[in-house]
Amino acid sequence: MLDPVVAIDRLRAAFRGPDRHRTLHAKGRFYAGTFTATPEAAALGRAGHLTGEPVPVLVRWSNAGGDAEVPDKAPDIRGMAVKFRLPDGTETDLLGQTARRFPTDSPEEFVAMTEASRKPVLVPLFMLRHPRMAGAMLDGLRSKAVASHASFTQPTYYPIHAYGWRDADDHLSWVRYRFVAQHAGPPSGTYAGRDRLFEEMTARLANGPVRFDVRLLVAGDGDDPHSAVSVWKHARELLGGTIEVTGELPDQDPVVFDPARVVDGIELSDDPILRYRPSAYSESIDRRT
């Protein structure tokens, strides 16, 4: 397994990002909001944020790369991280991004792919050398996961991992998520500055809350929850709740959104990427602080 220190060294070298910033998703802003679960979600899981009562959330929209100075018009994967703050004081995090399929279960391959993406001329050669990853990478191209978005409400965000939900009777279901904007409409004006996505969000929020549906895919027979690469073919879909973002916040750093941070009623899968991420995040936060 790739040493997390080496992984962070290589990712920082690829973007030449300063230590005070995140290694990836370096450029972002924080927002306040609430999450309200549906009765269907409450029946499926007993976790404290699924009761149907609104719970506070901290949202961070971001650009994916490690360069905090990149202009927003540059094509990029976008991120939407959500921290759910439960009534008992515990927290759990979901990290969504605009690529709907993850290309590998290997941290080494992910780092190598990120390095190759910094020099687009190398990407076809990388895909030839890693044919197992080509399908997901091509899907990202077709679905415009990397794009010059005009609003953070345009794309759908995909937390790539599956989580186990326990209900009141301790029955286990495996769940994946999607964040889909509700009736977002076109961008609220024309913005051309280097921070145009954040300027557009400020204008949009001035007209009222921004809402996202939290869509759930519940695994069926034969769907593998233990791999970020797996494609589920037998899942059923339901509405899990609504995230309502109400306003921008001052910088909250050093806040860590950790996809392995779970609460009672939510369980981690054996997904190798999910299990690896906390060690890499720990190395990154040490450098930021």
Secondary structure, 3 states (H helix, E strand, C coil): CCCHHHHHHHHHHHHCCCCCCCCCCCCEEEEEEEEEECHHHHHHCCCHHHCCCCEEEEEEEEECCCCCCCCCCCCECEEEEEEEECCCCCEEEEEEECCCCCCCCCHHHHHHHHHHHCCHHHHHHHHHHCHHHHHHHHHHHHCCCCECCCCCCCCCEEECCCEEEECCCCCEEEEEEEEEECCCCCCCCCCCCCCHHHHHHHHHHHCCCEEEEEEEEECCCCCCCCCCCCCCCCCEEEEEEEEEEEEECCCCCCCCCCCCCCCCCEEECCCHHHHHHHHHHHHHHHHHC
